Amino acid sequence: MRPILAAALLLAAAGCASAPEGPNVLLITIDTLRTDRLTSYGGPEGNSPRLDALAGEGVRFASVQASRGLTWPSLTTILTGLHPRSHQVRFNGGMLDEAHLTLPEILAEAGYETGGFIANMCDAPNRGLHTFYCAWWAEDGPPVVPTRRTWASHDQPEWDAAITQRAASFIRQSRRAPFFAWLHYIDPHKPYDPVAGKLRRTYDGTFPVDDDTLDALTLGRRALTPAQREQLMVVYDSQVAGVDAHIGSLLDVLEEEGLADNTLVVVSSDHGEELGDHNYYFYHLSSVYEQVLALPWIMRLPGSLPAGRVVDEPVASVDIAPTMLDLLGLEAPNPMEGASRTALARGETGAPGAPVTFAEWSDRMVVVGQDSWRYVWNPMGVTTYGAPFDQEEGIGFRIAAEELYDLGGDPLQQENIVGAHPDRAAEMRRWACAFVTEKEFSRAARRALDPEVEARLRSLGYLSSEETGESAGGPGLASFCPGGP
């Protein structure tokens, strides 16, 4: 850690740092939240009343692209304003170089009192946090390496309740400096268990939505029946409603403490979930489609942001950190690749969205978004084999060398129309090449993990050869572009 930053952290912790004049900050990220299950994003009525109300009191971005459909790389993008190609956290467990500052570090150096309350990815590079709480760690630190059985039997709503309670206590503390509180909720991450009191439709249990059942469908290449899909969505929606209620209780704390009008609230997600829409697959690691890459982004700051505004222009998760800093009147010490979307959020005349957005799959594929178009570039012919796919049996998530979709008429991306639109595909291929040649994707070996951290991640199923094998060498993506190496 830099000496200046370390000193700032110590001063802030001791209550000696000069207090900034900006508002408090509450950043909420929700693991594995499929955007189209939120009512305000077109989901079922009543799934997310508190988040929908928050959107009505602030700004909702309707088209937001994740940087990767994987938790650790995606959260790192949200916290740094950098694409994975730049921050180099490409898999769960990747370490962030200290040259890249995180949002908590920047705010701590500016005099904020910072706290992180995490229900998943507790081993991530959570730097710059004066207070840190992990729902499944003991008070004195991480546990003995858990087994996957322990993980499968955990109580996610209990973990989410725990971080909500800890964050509420943190917010209620009297302090001379404003606070930055970040919560990362784990629901609606698998396992898909019904949340008590949140089942809004009937779940009769005739279709168990456990890993074994869903994995068997994936490996057997069998699609869900309409009745099975409804049962899956009933359970998933109950988890969405459960985390929505936790967030609502936290928003109530802001009101009770008289802080709602002076707190920037930002809500987003790391990624979504396939839930059977492509390749008989239910999870996220292997996917490059909107079910996984589309994110919500809601912001509220009374007096600074308008109420009830919906931004239709495309943006990306790499824009979240620079936008937050802009709203706080702060500048990032290091350049960020995202852009502030404050003017867009305020509805200022001529404020642009992103002309194109980019997502990555490791260092092997790029997804380009432009208006309603989505282009998948897979020149290496990668077939992904993240769990539960079986590489030895040749069962994987198959992606064509080029895929093109128009979300306007095909929101679930079921028909690849690349052959019918060669000019559009060529244009978006040029965007992909510009992206990878501007900063060629590194093929260097991954940074070594602390052995205990790596053991915990592997025991929880968060590291696999598919994720860490990206550094195997060979030609980079730029070699497939005109004039490439």
Kinemage of the C-alpha trace (Angstrom):
@kinemage 1
@onewidth
@group {chain A} dominant
@subgroup {mainchain}
@vectorlist {calphas} color= white
{ca met a 1} P 0.000 0.000 0.000
{ca arg a 2} L 1.267 3.503 -0.828
{ca pro a 3} L 2.600 5.508 2.158
{ca ile a 4} L 0.211 8.426 1.490
{ca leu a 5} L -2.800 6.143 1.261
{ca ala a 6} L -1.762 4.167 4.329
{ca ala a 7} L -1.370 7.381 6.305
{ca ala a 8} L -4.790 8.590 5.153
{ca leu a 9} L -6.378 5.357 6.280
{ca leu a 10} L -4.772 5.608 9.703
{ca leu a 11} L -5.808 9.234 10.117
{ca ala a 12} L -9.372 8.538 9.053
{ca ala a 13} L -9.601 5.579 11.406
{ca ala a 14} L -8.402 7.801 14.247
{ca gly a 15} L -10.916 10.522 13.357
{ca cys a 16} L -8.156 12.975 12.414
{ca ala a 17} L -8.570 13.237 8.649
{ca ser a 18} L -10.248 16.365 7.346
{ca ala a 19} L -13.859 15.561 6.597
{ca pro a 20} L -15.014 16.056 2.992
{ca glu a 21} L -18.146 18.056 2.319
{ca gly a 22} L -19.683 15.472 0.008
{ca pro a 23} L -22.638 13.214 0.814
{ca asn a 24} L -22.533 9.760 2.337
{ca val a 25} L -22.328 6.820 -0.063
{ca leu a 26} L -24.193 3.519 0.027
{ca leu a 27} L -23.089 1.120 -2.719
{ca ile a 28} L -25.067 -2.121 -3.028
{ca thr a 29} L -24.128 -4.943 -5.378
{ca ile a 30} L -26.254 -8.066 -5.705
{ca asp a 31} L -24.738 -11.371 -6.758
{ca thr a 32} L -26.236 -13.214 -9.726
{ca leu a 33} L -29.195 -10.867 -10.110
{ca arg a 34} L -30.855 -11.366 -13.442
{ca thr a 35} L -31.998 -7.885 -14.409
{ca asp a 36} L -35.192 -8.957 -16.135
{ca arg a 37} L -36.590 -10.316 -12.844
{ca leu a 38} L -36.795 -6.799 -11.377
{ca thr a 39} L -40.235 -5.318 -11.938
{ca ser a 40} L -38.837 -1.946 -12.989
{ca tyr a 41} L -36.792 -3.738 -15.668
{ca gly a 42} L -39.776 -5.661 -17.046
{ca gly a 43} L -39.909 -8.477 -14.498
{ca pro a 44} L -42.982 -9.902 -12.753
{ca glu a 45} L -45.135 -7.468 -10.838
{ca gly a 46} L -44.227 -7.227 -7.161
{ca asn a 47} L -40.837 -8.984 -7.354
{ca ser a 48} L -38.790 -5.973 -6.210
{ca pro a 49} L -40.951 -3.259 -4.609
{ca arg a 50} L -38.171 -1.493 -2.695
{ca leu a 51} L -35.742 -1.342 -5.611
{ca asp a 52} L -38.558 -0.205 -7.901
{ca ala a 53} L -39.449 2.555 -5.435
{ca leu a 54} L -35.776 3.569 -5.278
{ca ala a 55} L -35.712 3.815 -9.069
{ca gly a 56} L -38.808 6.012 -8.913
{ca glu a 57} L -37.005 8.336 -6.507
{ca gly a 58} L -33.857 8.491 -8.612
{ca val a 59} L -32.363 7.421 -11.921
{ca arg a 60} L -32.561 4.022 -13.574
{ca phe a 61} L -30.193 3.087 -16.403
{ca ala a 62} L -32.067 0.719 -18.713
{ca ser a 63} L -29.140 -0.660 -20.754
{ca val a 64} L -26.019 -1.536 -18.746
{ca gln a 65} L -23.285 -3.933 -19.881
{ca ala a 66} L -21.215 -5.959 -17.412
{ca ser a 67} L -17.508 -6.387 -18.057
{ca arg a 68} L -17.622 -10.156 -17.470
{ca gly a 69} L -20.136 -12.731 -16.290
{ca leu a 70} L -18.027 -13.657 -13.267
{ca thr a 71} L -18.143 -12.127 -9.795
{ca trp a 72} L -14.592 -11.150 -8.942
{ca pro a 73} L -13.618 -9.610 -12.323
{ca ser a 74} L -16.966 -7.825 -12.571
{ca leu a 75} L -16.839 -6.353 -9.059
{ca thr a 76} L -13.268 -5.240 -9.673
{ca thr a 77} L -14.444 -3.329 -12.746
{ca ile a 78} L -17.195 -1.645 -10.701
{ca leu a 79} L -14.684 -0.664 -8.003
{ca thr a 80} L -11.889 0.521 -10.321
{ca gly a 81} L -13.541 1.860 -13.486
{ca leu a 82} L -11.254 -0.408 -15.539
{ca his a 83} L -11.937 -3.261 -17.926
{ca pro a 84} L -10.538 -6.694 -16.979
{ca arg a 85} L -7.991 -6.353 -19.799
{ca ser a 86} L -6.518 -3.480 -17.754
{ca his a 87} L -7.012 -4.418 -14.105
{ca gln a 88} L -6.041 -8.013 -15.031
{ca val a 89} L -8.464 -9.675 -12.603
{ca arg a 90} L -9.817 -12.197 -15.061
{ca phe a 91} L -11.007 -15.009 -12.790
{ca asn a 92} L -12.245 -15.524 -9.254
{ca gly a 93} L -9.104 -15.318 -7.177
{ca gly a 94} L -7.126 -12.956 -9.392
{ca met a 95} L -5.182 -10.401 -7.381
{ca leu a 96} L -5.494 -6.696 -8.142
{ca asp a 97} L -2.186 -4.904 -8.581
{ca glu a 98} L -1.715 -2.116 -6.042
{ca ala a 99} L -1.135 0.307 -8.907
{ca his a 100} L -4.898 0.221 -9.451
{ca leu a 101} L -6.838 2.097 -6.773
{ca thr a 102} L -10.263 0.916 -5.692
{ca leu a 103} L -13.209 3.200 -5.000
{ca pro a 104} L -12.978 2.590 -1.215
{ca glu a 105} L -9.294 3.503 -1.305
{ca ile a 106} L -10.002 6.743 -3.156
{ca leu a 107} L -12.789 7.691 -0.748
{ca ala a 108} L -10.730 6.751 2.318
{ca glu a 109} L -7.943 8.988 1.086
{ca ala a 110} L -10.538 11.762 0.614
{ca gly a 111} L -11.554 11.457 4.266
{ca tyr a 112} L -14.520 9.097 4.144
{ca glu a 113} L -15.017 6.447 6.789
{ca thr a 114} L -15.303 3.249 4.782
{ca gly a 115} L -16.959 -0.072 5.532
{ca gly a 116} L -17.504 -3.280 3.576
{ca phe a 117} L -20.155 -5.888 4.415
{ca ile a 118} L -19.842 -8.945 2.227
{ca ala a 119} L -21.791 -12.183 1.891
{ca asn a 120} L -19.703 -13.592 -0.974
{ca met a 121} L -16.188 -13.155 -2.374
{ca cys a 122} L -14.754 -12.246 1.012
{ca asp a 123} L -11.237 -13.007 -0.235
{ca ala a 124} L -11.506 -10.474 -3.069
{ca pro a 125} L -9.109 -7.506 -3.099
{ca asn a 126} L -11.324 -5.502 -0.736
{ca arg a 127} L -8.817 -2.730 -0.080
{ca gly a 128} L -9.404 0.636 1.524
{ca leu a 129} L -12.022 -0.498 4.044
{ca his a 130} L -11.628 0.655 7.656
{ca thr a 131} L -14.395 -1.748 8.716
{ca phe a 132} L -14.751 -5.146 7.054
{ca tyr a 133} L -17.289 -7.850 7.816
{ca cys a 134} L -17.755 -11.175 6.025
{ca ala a 135} L -20.968 -13.030 6.841
{ca trp a 136} L -19.349 -16.464 6.919
{ca trp a 137} L -16.040 -15.594 8.541
{ca ala a 138} L -15.472 -15.686 12.265
{ca glu a 139} L -14.851 -12.380 14.008
{ca asp a 140} L -11.125 -13.077 14.022
{ca gly a 141} L -10.879 -13.822 10.299
{ca pro a 142} L -11.456 -16.486 7.676
{ca pro a 143} L -12.404 -20.039 8.648
{ca val a 144} L -10.633 -23.295 8.228
{ca val a 145} L -11.065 -24.246 4.591
{ca pro a 146} L -14.740 -25.170 4.178
{ca thr a 147} L -16.003 -28.054 2.131
{ca arg a 148} L -18.353 -27.733 -0.816
{ca arg a 149} L -20.945 -29.554 1.288
{ca thr a 150} L -20.755 -26.713 3.825
{ca trp a 151} L -21.213 -24.201 1.027
{ca ala a 152} L -24.165 -26.068 -0.442
{ca ser a 153} L -25.942 -26.176 2.905
{ca his a 154} L -25.393 -22.576 3.943
{ca asp a 155} L -28.221 -20.161 4.651
{ca gln a 156} L -27.879 -17.353 2.131
{ca pro a 157} L -30.796 -15.269 3.476
{ca glu a 158} L -29.164 -15.503 6.917
{ca trp a 159} L -25.883 -14.228 5.505
{ca asp a 160} L -27.665 -11.383 3.726
{ca ala a 161} L -29.518 -10.515 6.926
{ca ala a 162} L -26.212 -10.467 8.814
{ca ile a 163} L -24.502 -8.007 6.481
{ca thr a 164} L -27.616 -5.813 6.496
{ca gln a 165} L -27.558 -5.667 10.297
{ca arg a 166} L -23.829 -4.907 10.417
{ca ala a 167} L -24.148 -2.199 7.778
{ca ala a 168} L -27.115 -0.685 9.609
{ca ser a 169} L -25.020 -0.449 12.800
{ca phe a 170} L -22.196 1.134 10.823
{ca ile a 171} L -24.551 3.730 9.319
{ca arg a 172} L -26.058 4.569 12.723
{ca gln a 173} L -22.694 5.391 14.261
{ca ser a 174} L -22.135 9.053 15.065
{ca arg a 175} L -19.189 10.370 13.089
{ca arg a 176} L -17.645 13.611 11.956
{ca ala a 177} L -16.847 12.353 8.444
{ca pro a 178} L -19.266 11.031 5.836
{ca phe a 179} L -19.393 7.278 5.340
{ca phe a 180} L -18.939 4.934 2.431
{ca ala a 181} L -20.703 1.607 2.972
{ca trp a 182} L -20.526 -1.204 0.438
{ca leu a 183} L -22.707 -4.301 0.698
{ca his a 184} L -22.441 -7.320 -1.565
{ca tyr a 185} L -25.437 -9.633 -1.192
{ca ile a 186} L -25.214 -13.293 -2.183
{ca asp a 187} L -28.837 -14.083 -3.040
{ca pro a 188} L -30.101 -14.889 -5.661
{ca his a 189} L -26.924 -16.945 -6.187
{ca lys a 190} L -27.371 -20.713 -6.278
{ca pro a 191} L -28.307 -22.960 -4.507
{ca tyr a 192} L -31.846 -22.008 -5.435
{ca asp a 193} L -33.732 -22.475 -2.194
{ca pro a 194} L -37.203 -21.009 -1.567
{ca val a 195} L -37.021 -17.991 0.739
{ca ala a 196} L -39.570 -18.250 3.533
{ca gly a 197} L -42.330 -15.686 3.229
{ca lys a 198} L -41.226 -14.540 -0.230
{ca leu a 199} L -42.860 -17.144 -2.484
{ca arg a 200} L -45.339 -15.119 -4.476
{ca arg a 201} L -46.491 -18.051 -6.609
{ca thr a 202} L -46.919 -21.731 -5.825
{ca tyr a 203} L -43.858 -23.908 -5.516
{ca asp a 204} L -45.096 -27.470 -5.185
{ca gly a 205} L -41.680 -29.154 -5.021
{ca thr a 206} L -42.397 -31.512 -7.919
{ca phe a 207} L -39.332 -30.119 -9.677
{ca pro a 208} L -36.362 -29.855 -7.289
{ca val a 209} L -34.159 -26.961 -8.338
{ca asp a 210} L -30.996 -28.306 -6.719
{ca asp a 211} L -27.603 -28.533 -8.418
{ca asp a 212} L -27.880 -32.257 -9.154
{ca thr a 213} L -31.177 -31.849 -10.991
{ca leu a 214} L -30.073 -28.833 -12.997
{ca asp a 215} L -26.646 -30.290 -13.793
{ca ala a 216} L -28.294 -33.473 -15.104
{ca leu a 217} L -30.387 -31.379 -17.497
{ca thr a 218} L -27.272 -29.552 -18.707
{ca leu a 219} L -25.215 -32.693 -19.247
{ca gly a 220} L -28.157 -34.547 -20.791
{ca arg a 221} L -28.852 -31.601 -23.126
{ca arg a 222} L -32.482 -31.563 -22.001
{ca ala a 223} L -34.543 -28.382 -21.999
{ca leu a 224} L -36.873 -27.381 -19.191
{ca thr a 225} L -40.557 -27.970 -19.680
{ca pro a 226} L -42.753 -24.868 -19.191
{ca ala a 227} L -43.886 -26.248 -15.814
{ca gln a 228} L -40.286 -26.879 -14.698
{ca arg a 229} L -39.194 -23.403 -15.761
{ca glu a 230} L -42.057 -21.851 -13.807
{ca gln a 231} L -41.030 -23.755 -10.688
{ca leu a 232} L -37.405 -22.612 -11.103
{ca met a 233} L -38.455 -18.996 -11.563
{ca val a 234} L -40.783 -19.105 -8.550
{ca val a 235} L -37.837 -20.051 -6.343
{ca tyr a 236} L -35.389 -17.638 -7.996
{ca asp a 237} L -37.905 -14.800 -7.693
{ca ser a 238} L -38.322 -15.524 -3.994
{ca gln a 239} L -34.576 -14.953 -3.572
{ca val a 240} L -34.836 -11.694 -5.520
{ca ala a 241} L -37.710 -10.606 -3.262
{ca gly a 242} L -35.720 -11.615 -0.186
{ca val a 243} L -32.709 -9.460 -1.012
{ca asp a 244} L -35.049 -6.633 -2.061
{ca ala a 245} L -36.517 -6.691 1.454
{ca his a 246} L -33.044 -6.558 3.034
{ca ile a 247} L -32.183 -3.538 0.911
{ca gly a 248} L -35.478 -1.946 1.877
{ca ser a 249} L -34.676 -2.279 5.565
{ca leu a 250} L -31.331 -0.591 4.971
{ca leu a 251} L -33.023 2.267 3.124
{ca asp a 252} L -35.366 2.575 6.126
{ca val a 253} L -32.322 3.062 8.359
{ca leu a 254} L -31.246 6.008 6.220
{ca glu a 255} L -34.691 7.540 6.685
{ca glu a 256} L -34.745 6.896 10.435
{ca glu a 257} L -31.333 8.482 10.878
{ca gly a 258} L -32.208 11.514 8.742
{ca leu a 259} L -29.559 10.557 6.173
{ca ala a 260} L -31.655 9.740 3.108
{ca asp a 261} L -31.406 13.210 1.577
{ca asn a 262} L -27.636 13.319 1.989
{ca thr a 263} L -26.677 9.838 0.846
{ca leu a 264} L -25.807 8.753 -2.670
{ca val a 265} L -27.372 5.300 -3.059
{ca val a 266} L -26.105 3.150 -5.939
{ca val a 267} L -27.427 -0.349 -6.695
{ca ser a 268} L -26.078 -2.738 -9.314
{ca ser a 269} L -25.023 -6.365 -9.764
{ca asp a 270} L -21.975 -8.350 -10.772
{ca his a 271} L -23.788 -10.453 -13.380
{ca gly a 272} L -26.998 -12.340 -14.062
{ca glu a 273} L -27.798 -16.013 -14.624
{ca glu a 274} L -28.690 -18.139 -17.653
{ca leu a 275} L -31.451 -20.212 -15.994
{ca gly a 276} L -31.649 -22.507 -19.006
{ca asp a 277} L -31.947 -19.975 -21.838
{ca his a 278} L -28.814 -21.055 -23.751
{ca asn a 279} L -26.995 -24.367 -24.101
{ca tyr a 280} L -29.199 -26.029 -21.431
{ca tyr a 281} L -27.090 -24.066 -18.917
{ca phe a 282} L -28.260 -22.533 -15.630
{ca tyr a 283} L -25.301 -20.561 -14.274
{ca his a 284} L -23.062 -17.724 -15.494
{ca leu a 285} L -19.339 -18.513 -15.863
{ca ser a 286} L -19.644 -19.940 -19.375
{ca ser a 287} L -22.148 -17.476 -20.840
{ca val a 288} L -21.649 -14.426 -23.057
{ca tyr a 289} L -25.323 -13.484 -23.389
{ca glu a 290} L -27.551 -10.736 -22.005
{ca gln a 291} L -29.126 -12.985 -19.377
{ca val a 292} L -25.706 -12.850 -17.707
{ca leu a 293} L -24.191 -9.599 -19.003
{ca ala a 294} L -27.096 -7.167 -18.548
{ca leu a 295} L -26.959 -5.308 -15.226
{ca pro a 296} L -29.282 -3.013 -13.309
{ca trp a 297} L -27.968 0.393 -12.282
{ca ile a 298} L -30.084 2.602 -10.018
{ca met a 299} L -28.924 5.821 -8.303
{ca arg a 300} L -30.606 8.210 -5.893
{ca leu a 301} L -29.271 11.500 -4.545
{ca pro a 302} L -32.045 13.997 -3.751
{ca gly a 303} L -31.336 17.519 -4.956
{ca ser a 304} L -28.601 16.331 -7.307
{ca leu a 305} L -30.311 13.655 -9.414
{ca pro a 306} L -33.844 13.857 -10.810
{ca ala a 307} L -36.571 11.529 -9.585
{ca gly a 308} L -38.077 8.938 -11.891
{ca arg a 309} L -35.668 9.414 -14.787
{ca val a 310} L -34.988 6.424 -17.050
{ca val a 311} L -31.823 6.544 -19.150
{ca asp a 312} L -32.170 4.495 -22.331
{ca glu a 313} L -28.751 5.312 -23.782
{ca pro a 314} L -26.293 2.400 -23.409
{ca val a 315} L -23.732 2.529 -20.603
{ca ala a 316} L -21.466 -0.014 -18.917
{ca ser a 317} L -20.401 -1.095 -15.446
{ca val a 318} L -16.985 0.458 -16.103
{ca asp a 319} L -18.835 3.818 -15.894
{ca ile a 320} L -20.129 3.323 -12.339
{ca ala a 321} L -17.027 4.382 -10.380
{ca pro a 322} L -16.280 7.531 -12.427
{ca thr a 323} L -19.941 8.549 -12.213
{ca met a 324} L -19.971 8.153 -8.435
{ca leu a 325} L -16.779 10.164 -8.039
{ca asp a 326} L -18.167 12.893 -10.296
{ca leu a 327} L -21.331 13.133 -8.182
{ca leu a 328} L -19.152 13.420 -5.072
{ca gly a 329} L -17.013 16.164 -6.601
{ca leu a 330} L -13.882 13.998 -6.538
{ca glu a 331} L -11.331 13.056 -9.165
{ca ala a 332} L -9.711 9.653 -9.523
{ca pro a 333} L -5.942 9.785 -8.853
{ca asn a 334} L -5.429 7.294 -11.700
{ca pro a 335} L -7.127 7.383 -15.115
{ca met a 336} L -10.286 5.288 -15.449
{ca glu a 337} L -11.490 3.734 -18.688
{ca gly a 338} L -15.147 4.351 -17.887
{ca ala a 339} L -16.811 7.732 -18.258
{ca ser a 340} L -18.966 9.737 -15.877
{ca arg a 341} L -22.642 9.461 -16.836
{ca thr a 342} L -23.742 12.235 -14.491
{ca ala a 343} L -24.892 14.509 -17.318
{ca leu a 344} L -26.823 11.627 -18.824
{ca ala a 345} L -28.411 10.849 -15.461
{ca arg a 346} L -29.485 14.470 -15.105
{ca gly a 347} L -30.964 14.582 -18.585
{ca glu a 348} L -28.674 17.334 -19.813
{ca thr a 349} L -29.071 18.171 -23.481
{ca gly a 350} L -26.702 16.292 -25.731
{ca ala a 351} L -25.251 14.076 -22.992
{ca pro a 352} L -23.986 10.953 -24.754
{ca gly a 353} L -24.105 7.337 -23.729
{ca ala a 354} L -21.404 4.870 -24.691
{ca pro a 355} L -21.135 4.542 -28.494
{ca val a 356} L -20.267 0.898 -27.904
{ca thr a 357} L -19.852 -1.291 -24.838
{ca phe a 358} L -17.509 -4.202 -24.297
{ca ala a 359} L -17.548 -7.369 -22.261
{ca glu a 360} L -14.854 -10.011 -22.078
{ca trp a 361} L -14.746 -13.739 -21.597
{ca ser a 362} L -11.306 -14.324 -20.162
{ca asp a 363} L -8.786 -13.144 -22.767
{ca arg a 364} L -10.405 -15.242 -25.498
{ca met a 365} L -13.694 -13.594 -26.476
{ca val a 366} L -15.196 -10.128 -26.712
{ca val a 367} L -18.840 -9.070 -26.710
{ca val a 368} L -19.618 -5.737 -28.379
{ca gly a 369} L -22.839 -3.853 -27.729
{ca gln a 370} L -24.127 -1.052 -29.953
{ca asp a 371} L -27.665 0.214 -29.419
{ca ser a 372} L -29.833 -2.933 -29.528
{ca trp a 373} L -27.176 -5.004 -31.293
{ca arg a 374} L -24.963 -7.577 -29.561
{ca tyr a 375} L -21.988 -9.113 -31.335
{ca val a 376} L -19.990 -12.060 -29.965
{ca trp a 377} L -16.466 -12.450 -31.331
{ca asn a 378} L -14.908 -15.859 -30.740
{ca pro a 379} L -12.149 -16.189 -33.368
{ca met a 380} L -10.352 -18.865 -31.330
{ca gly a 381} L -13.409 -21.119 -31.482
{ca val a 382} L -13.549 -21.451 -27.708
{ca thr a 383} L -16.019 -23.903 -26.191
{ca thr a 384} L -16.307 -23.122 -22.498
{ca tyr a 385} L -16.227 -25.952 -19.973
{ca gly a 386} L -16.988 -24.388 -16.602
{ca ala a 387} L -18.959 -26.616 -14.225
{ca pro a 388} L -21.012 -28.676 -14.818
{ca phe a 389} L -19.840 -29.137 -18.411
{ca asp a 390} L -17.723 -32.211 -19.058
{ca gln a 391} L -14.751 -31.560 -21.307
{ca glu a 392} L -13.822 -35.241 -21.500
{ca glu a 393} L -17.302 -36.053 -22.811
{ca gly a 394} L -17.179 -33.096 -25.183
{ca ile a 395} L -20.134 -31.412 -23.511
{ca gly a 396} L -19.602 -27.678 -23.246
{ca phe a 397} L -21.100 -24.266 -23.871
{ca arg a 398} L -20.775 -23.896 -27.642
{ca ile a 399} L -20.324 -20.440 -29.122
{ca ala a 400} L -19.872 -19.710 -32.828
{ca ala a 401} L -16.897 -17.803 -34.185
{ca glu a 402} L -19.227 -14.855 -34.753
{ca glu a 403} L -22.720 -14.272 -33.435
{ca leu a 404} L -24.995 -11.286 -33.969
{ca tyr a 405} L -28.331 -10.498 -32.338
{ca asp a 406} L -30.834 -7.670 -32.394
{ca leu a 407} L -32.280 -7.438 -28.893
{ca gly a 408} L -35.141 -5.340 -30.211
{ca gly a 409} L -36.734 -8.322 -31.870
{ca asp a 410} L -34.896 -11.141 -30.118
{ca pro a 411} L -34.300 -10.206 -26.448
{ca leu a 412} L -33.364 -13.777 -25.467
{ca gln a 413} L -30.784 -14.012 -28.295
{ca gln a 414} L -32.150 -17.188 -29.812
{ca glu a 415} L -31.386 -16.514 -33.515
{ca asn a 416} L -27.850 -15.785 -34.708
{ca ile a 417} L -28.330 -13.406 -37.657
{ca val a 418} L -24.675 -12.755 -38.459
{ca gly a 419} L -25.106 -14.186 -41.968
{ca ala a 420} L -27.997 -11.861 -42.755
{ca his a 421} L -26.125 -8.699 -41.693
{ca pro a 422} L -22.512 -8.976 -42.918
{ca asp a 423} L -21.922 -5.218 -42.927
{ca arg a 424} L -23.152 -4.830 -39.358
{ca ala a 425} L -21.004 -7.780 -38.253
{ca ala a 426} L -17.942 -6.314 -40.005
{ca glu a 427} L -18.436 -2.965 -38.265
{ca met a 428} L -18.730 -4.562 -34.855
{ca arg a 429} L -15.745 -6.804 -35.560
{ca arg a 430} L -13.745 -3.632 -36.175
{ca trp a 431} L -14.866 -2.343 -32.767
{ca ala a 432} L -13.755 -5.613 -31.192
{ca cys a 433} L -10.362 -5.367 -32.868
{ca ala a 434} L -9.938 -1.761 -31.781
{ca phe a 435} L -10.674 -2.841 -28.218
{ca val a 436} L -8.137 -5.682 -28.134
{ca thr a 437} L -5.388 -3.903 -30.072
{ca glu a 438} L -5.583 -0.708 -28.009
{ca lys a 439} L -4.379 -2.758 -25.068
{ca glu a 440} L -3.512 -6.283 -26.125
{ca phe a 441} L -4.875 -8.876 -23.738
{ca ser a 442} L -2.106 -10.141 -21.496
{ca arg a 443} L -1.176 -13.806 -21.819
{ca ala a 444} L 1.125 -13.683 -18.813
{ca ala a 445} L 0.863 -16.238 -16.044
{ca arg a 446} L -1.541 -15.308 -13.259
{ca arg a 447} L -0.237 -13.822 -10.040
{ca ala a 448} L 0.240 -16.360 -7.290
{ca leu a 449} L -2.545 -16.582 -4.723
{ca asp a 450} L -2.049 -16.994 -1.024
{ca pro a 451} L -2.300 -20.803 -0.575
{ca glu a 452} L -5.056 -20.538 2.056
{ca val a 453} L -7.091 -18.166 -0.126
{ca glu a 454} L -6.708 -20.475 -3.109
{ca ala a 455} L -7.751 -23.486 -1.032
{ca arg a 456} L -10.894 -21.686 0.163
{ca leu a 457} L -11.829 -20.625 -3.343
{ca arg a 458} L -11.310 -24.098 -4.773
{ca ser a 459} L -13.255 -25.731 -1.956
{ca leu a 460} L -16.204 -23.459 -2.728
{ca gly a 461} L -16.048 -24.216 -6.438
{ca tyr a 462} L -14.770 -20.743 -7.318
{ca leu a 463} L -11.585 -21.761 -9.092
{ca ser a 464} L -11.385 -24.193 -11.946
{ca ser a 465} L -8.900 -25.070 -14.656
{ca glu a 466} L -11.209 -23.337 -17.122
{ca glu a 467} L -10.888 -20.053 -15.251
{ca thr a 468} L -7.181 -20.198 -14.484
{ca gly a 469} L -6.182 -21.791 -17.787
{ca glu a 470} L -6.474 -18.488 -19.627
{ca ser a 471} L -2.739 -17.889 -19.266
{ca ala a 472} L -1.791 -20.959 -21.290
{ca gly a 473} L -0.060 -18.898 -23.967
{ca gly a 474} L -0.573 -18.917 -27.702
{ca pro a 475} L -1.714 -16.103 -29.974
{ca gly a 476} L -3.705 -13.255 -28.491
{ca leu a 477} L -6.967 -11.920 -29.877
{ca ala a 478} L -5.173 -9.079 -31.660
{ca ser a 479} L -3.518 -11.650 -33.945
{ca phe a 480} L -6.933 -12.240 -35.513
{ca cys a 481} L -7.262 -8.582 -36.523
{ca pro a 482} L -5.954 -6.944 -39.711
{ca gly a 483} L -2.341 -6.024 -39.138
{ca gly a 484} L -2.283 -7.953 -35.871
{ca pro a 485} L 0.921 -9.565 -34.581
